[in-house]
Amino acid sequence: MAISKKAVTSKRKLSVLKKENHLNLFTTFKWFSTGGLLGYFVLHPCIMIIANSMFVFGPDSGFSVRPTIFSVFMRSFSLTMLPWSFSFALLSALLGAYYGYGRQMLTALRESEKKFRELSITDDLTGIHNSRHLFRQLKAEIERSSRYKHPLSLLIIDLDNFKQYNDDYGHIAGDKVLARSGEILRRSLRKTDSAYRYGGEEFTVILPESTGKESLHFAERIRQAFEKEAFSLRQERNLAVTVSIGVAQYIPGEEITALIKRADINLYTAKNKGKNRICFSH
């Protein structure tokens, strides 16, 4: 009997959860044991040695405490000290376990916060950033560009004839094209670049440290990557998908909306000139 992908994924998630729970229990036990041993063999005997005045007097009427490892060890096993040692060990163990568990909780909280933040700025279908994050990031890049007088460019990319693909092959096939488009963009980016799903079949790419002319080379690489990609919508055939791209370089002092509008105008110019091309104007 064939097992569905959903069942396999569920089993994997369950095994990961079990592993994490075992790890949490092990870490708590580790801190509990460490605290207990530290309390029993080191902290409490040392305190009792000091309390019992193991002083060595010096020539100037001063004194110092000189507990040896042997004396600390023997104090741990002294019959009169056992109840106190066990009590101190238990208290230290509980504090150790609490400290260990607290560290786990803090780490888990930070990881959850990081995952939640990543999910909130990521487009589910394409795996790249969403439009909400685009405006925050573009604002930050414009401020950086203005501060350091570095160039900044923006691409707006649109899938050609996407509505026709949806009509001919259905929305599920269209979603596959969008998902693959996200993969192509991720493969094409440099470390400093970032890609976003702007809406529908439109994408944007922020290119820090790039002039408009330099961005044309990058845009051409993206255009060729789409042109060469084989989109397998059905087993019997592959579908060719092309893109049109509008490029705009940031002009110092202009608003975010003005920069996006110029890139958008260039995109529609590329569309009107026959699609599967790039347009950039100063």
C-alpha positions as CSV (number, residue, x, y, z in Angstrom):
1,M,0.0,0.0,0.0
2,A,1.5,3.4,-1.0
3,I,2.1,5.9,1.7
4,S,1.1,9.5,0.9
5,K,3.6,12.4,1.0
6,K,1.4,14.0,3.7
7,A,1.7,10.9,5.9
8,V,5.5,10.7,5.5
9,T,5.8,14.4,6.3
10,S,3.6,13.9,9.5
11,K,5.8,11.0,10.6
12,R,9.0,13.1,10.1
13,K,7.5,16.0,12.1
14,L,6.6,13.6,14.9
15,S,10.0,12.0,15.0
16,V,11.6,15.6,15.1
17,L,9.2,16.5,18.0
18,K,10.1,13.3,19.9
19,K,13.8,14.0,19.4
20,E,13.4,17.6,20.6
21,N,11.5,16.3,23.7
22,H,14.2,13.8,24.5
23,L,16.8,16.5,24.1
24,N,14.9,18.8,26.5
25,L,14.6,16.1,29.1
26,F,18.3,15.2,28.8
27,T,19.4,18.8,29.1
28,T,17.2,19.4,32.2
29,F,18.6,16.2,33.8
30,K,22.1,17.2,32.9
31,W,21.7,20.5,34.7
32,F,20.0,18.8,37.6
33,S,22.8,16.3,38.0
34,T,25.5,19.0,37.6
35,G,23.9,21.2,40.2
36,G,23.5,18.3,42.7
37,L,27.1,17.1,42.3
38,L,28.4,20.6,42.6
39,G,26.4,21.3,45.7
40,Y,27.3,18.0,47.4
41,F,31.0,17.7,46.6
42,V,32.1,21.3,46.4
43,L,29.9,24.2,47.5
44,H,28.6,22.8,50.8
45,P,31.8,21.2,52.1
46,C,33.7,24.5,51.3
47,I,31.1,26.5,53.2
48,M,31.2,24.1,56.2
49,I,35.1,24.2,56.2
50,I,34.9,28.0,56.4
51,A,32.2,27.8,59.0
52,N,34.3,25.4,61.1
53,S,37.2,28.0,61.1
54,M,39.9,26.1,59.3
55,F,42.1,29.1,59.6
56,V,45.9,29.4,59.3
57,F,47.3,32.3,61.3
58,G,50.1,34.4,59.7
59,P,53.0,36.2,61.4
60,D,51.2,39.5,61.4
61,S,48.1,38.2,63.3
62,G,46.3,37.8,59.9
63,F,44.7,34.5,58.8
64,S,43.8,32.7,55.7
65,V,41.5,29.8,54.8
66,R,43.3,26.8,53.2
67,P,40.9,24.0,52.4
68,T,42.6,21.1,50.5
69,I,40.9,18.9,47.9
70,F,41.2,16.0,50.4
71,S,39.6,17.9,53.2
72,V,36.7,19.0,50.9
73,F,36.2,15.4,49.8
74,M,36.2,14.0,53.4
75,R,33.8,16.6,54.5
76,S,31.4,15.5,51.8
77,F,31.3,12.0,53.4
78,S,31.3,13.0,57.0
79,L,28.3,11.3,58.8
80,T,27.5,14.4,60.8
81,M,27.4,16.5,57.6
82,L,25.4,14.1,55.3
83,P,21.9,15.6,56.0
84,W,23.2,19.1,55.3
85,S,25.2,17.9,52.3
86,F,22.2,16.1,50.8
87,S,19.9,19.2,51.5
88,F,22.4,21.5,49.9
89,A,22.9,19.1,47.0
90,L,19.1,18.9,46.4
91,L,18.8,22.7,46.5
92,S,21.7,23.1,44.0
93,A,20.2,20.4,41.8
94,L,16.9,22.1,41.7
95,L,18.5,25.5,40.9
96,G,20.6,23.8,38.2
97,A,17.6,22.1,36.7
98,Y,15.7,25.5,36.8
99,Y,18.6,27.2,35.2
100,G,18.9,24.6,32.4
101,Y,15.2,24.6,31.7
102,G,15.2,28.4,31.7
103,R,18.0,28.4,29.1
104,Q,16.1,25.9,27.0
105,M,12.9,28.0,27.2
106,L,14.8,31.2,26.2
107,T,16.5,29.4,23.3
108,A,13.2,28.0,22.1
109,L,11.5,31.4,22.4
110,R,14.2,33.1,20.3
111,E,14.0,30.3,17.7
112,S,10.2,30.6,17.6
113,E,10.5,34.4,17.3
114,K,13.0,34.1,14.4
115,K,10.8,31.5,12.6
116,F,7.6,33.7,13.1
117,R,9.5,36.7,11.7
118,E,10.7,34.8,8.6
119,L,7.1,33.5,8.0
120,S,5.7,36.9,8.3
121,I,7.9,38.4,5.6
122,T,7.9,35.3,3.2
123,D,5.5,34.6,0.4
124,D,4.1,31.1,0.9
125,L,3.9,30.1,-2.8
126,T,7.3,31.4,-4.1
127,G,9.5,31.2,-1.0
128,I,10.8,34.8,-1.6
129,H,9.9,37.9,0.4
130,N,6.4,39.4,0.3
131,S,5.4,42.9,-0.7
132,R,5.0,44.0,2.9
133,H,8.7,43.4,3.5
134,L,9.5,45.1,0.2
135,F,8.6,48.6,1.3
136,R,10.4,48.3,4.6
137,Q,13.5,47.0,2.9
138,L,13.4,49.5,0.1
139,K,13.1,52.3,2.6
140,A,16.1,51.1,4.5
141,E,18.1,50.7,1.3
142,I,17.2,54.2,0.1
143,E,18.3,55.6,3.5
144,R,21.6,53.7,3.2
145,S,22.1,54.9,-0.4
146,S,21.5,58.5,0.6
147,R,23.8,58.3,3.6
148,Y,26.8,56.7,1.8
149,K,26.1,58.2,-1.7
150,H,26.0,54.7,-3.2
151,P,23.9,53.7,-6.2
152,L,20.7,51.7,-5.9
153,S,18.5,50.1,-8.5
154,L,15.1,48.4,-8.7
155,L,13.8,45.8,-11.1
156,I,10.1,45.0,-11.7
157,I,9.6,41.7,-13.4
158,D,6.4,40.4,-15.0
159,L,5.7,37.0,-16.4
160,D,4.5,37.4,-20.0
161,N,1.1,36.0,-21.0
162,F,0.5,34.6,-17.5
163,K,-3.3,35.1,-17.7
164,Q,-3.3,32.9,-20.8
165,Y,-1.4,30.2,-19.0
166,N,-4.0,30.2,-16.2
167,D,-6.8,30.0,-18.7
168,D,-5.2,27.2,-20.7
169,Y,-3.7,25.0,-18.0
170,G,-5.6,26.0,-14.8
171,H,-4.6,27.9,-11.6
172,I,-2.8,24.9,-10.1
173,A,-0.4,24.9,-13.1
174,G,-0.1,28.7,-12.8
175,D,0.9,28.3,-9.2
176,K,3.6,25.9,-10.2
177,V,5.0,28.5,-12.7
178,L,5.0,31.1,-9.9
179,A,6.7,28.7,-7.5
180,R,9.4,27.9,-10.1
181,S,9.8,31.6,-10.8
182,G,10.7,32.2,-7.1
183,E,13.4,29.4,-7.4
184,I,14.9,31.1,-10.5
185,L,15.1,34.4,-8.8
186,R,16.7,32.9,-5.7
187,R,19.3,31.2,-7.9
188,S,20.1,34.4,-9.7
189,L,20.6,36.7,-6.7
190,R,23.9,38.0,-5.4
191,K,24.4,38.1,-1.6
192,T,23.5,41.8,-1.4
193,D,20.3,41.5,-3.5
194,S,16.8,40.6,-2.4
195,A,13.7,39.4,-4.3
196,Y,10.0,40.0,-3.6
197,R,6.7,38.9,-4.9
198,Y,5.1,42.2,-5.7
199,G,1.7,40.8,-6.4
200,G,0.1,38.3,-8.8
201,E,2.7,37.4,-11.4
202,E,4.9,40.5,-10.7
203,F,8.2,40.4,-8.8
204,T,10.7,43.0,-7.7
205,V,14.4,42.8,-7.0
206,I,16.4,45.4,-5.0
207,L,20.0,45.8,-6.2
208,P,22.1,47.8,-3.8
209,E,25.5,49.2,-5.0
210,S,24.3,48.9,-8.6
211,T,23.8,51.6,-11.2
212,G,21.0,51.4,-13.8
213,K,23.5,50.3,-16.5
214,E,25.0,47.6,-14.2
215,S,21.5,46.4,-13.4
216,L,20.8,45.8,-17.1
217,H,23.4,43.0,-17.1
218,F,21.7,41.4,-14.0
219,A,18.3,41.8,-15.6
220,E,19.5,40.2,-18.8
221,R,20.8,37.2,-16.8
222,I,17.3,36.8,-15.2
223,R,15.6,37.1,-18.6
224,Q,17.8,34.4,-20.1
225,A,17.3,32.1,-17.0
226,F,13.6,32.2,-17.6
227,E,13.9,31.7,-21.3
228,K,16.1,28.6,-20.8
229,E,14.0,27.1,-18.0
230,A,11.7,24.2,-19.0
231,F,8.4,24.5,-17.1
232,S,6.8,21.0,-17.0
233,L,3.1,21.6,-16.6
234,R,2.1,18.3,-18.1
235,Q,4.0,15.1,-18.8
236,E,3.5,15.4,-22.6
237,R,5.0,18.9,-23.0
238,N,7.2,21.6,-21.5
239,L,6.1,25.2,-21.5
240,A,8.3,28.2,-22.3
241,V,7.9,31.2,-20.0
242,T,9.4,34.6,-20.7
243,V,9.6,37.8,-18.7
244,S,9.6,41.5,-19.3
245,I,11.7,43.7,-16.9
246,G,11.6,47.4,-16.1
247,V,14.8,48.9,-14.5
248,A,15.0,52.1,-12.6
249,Q,18.0,53.7,-10.7
250,Y,17.2,55.7,-7.5
251,I,17.5,59.4,-7.9
252,P,18.6,61.1,-4.6
253,G,15.7,62.7,-2.9
254,E,12.9,60.9,-4.7
255,E,10.1,59.1,-2.9
256,I,9.8,55.3,-2.8
257,T,6.6,55.5,-4.8
258,A,8.3,57.6,-7.5
259,L,11.1,55.0,-7.9
260,I,8.6,52.1,-8.2
261,K,6.5,54.1,-10.7
262,R,9.5,54.7,-12.9
263,A,10.4,51.0,-12.9
264,D,6.7,50.1,-13.6
265,I,6.6,52.5,-16.6
266,N,9.8,50.9,-18.0
267,L,8.2,47.5,-17.5
268,Y,5.1,48.4,-19.5
269,T,7.3,49.9,-22.2
270,A,9.1,46.5,-22.5
271,K,5.7,44.9,-22.7
272,N,4.5,47.2,-25.5
273,K,7.7,46.7,-27.5
274,G,7.0,43.0,-27.8
275,K,7.7,41.4,-24.3
276,N,10.6,39.1,-23.4
277,R,12.8,42.2,-23.1
278,I,14.3,44.8,-20.7
279,C,13.7,48.5,-20.6
280,F,15.7,51.2,-18.8
281,S,15.4,55.0,-19.1
282,H,17.1,57.7,-17.0
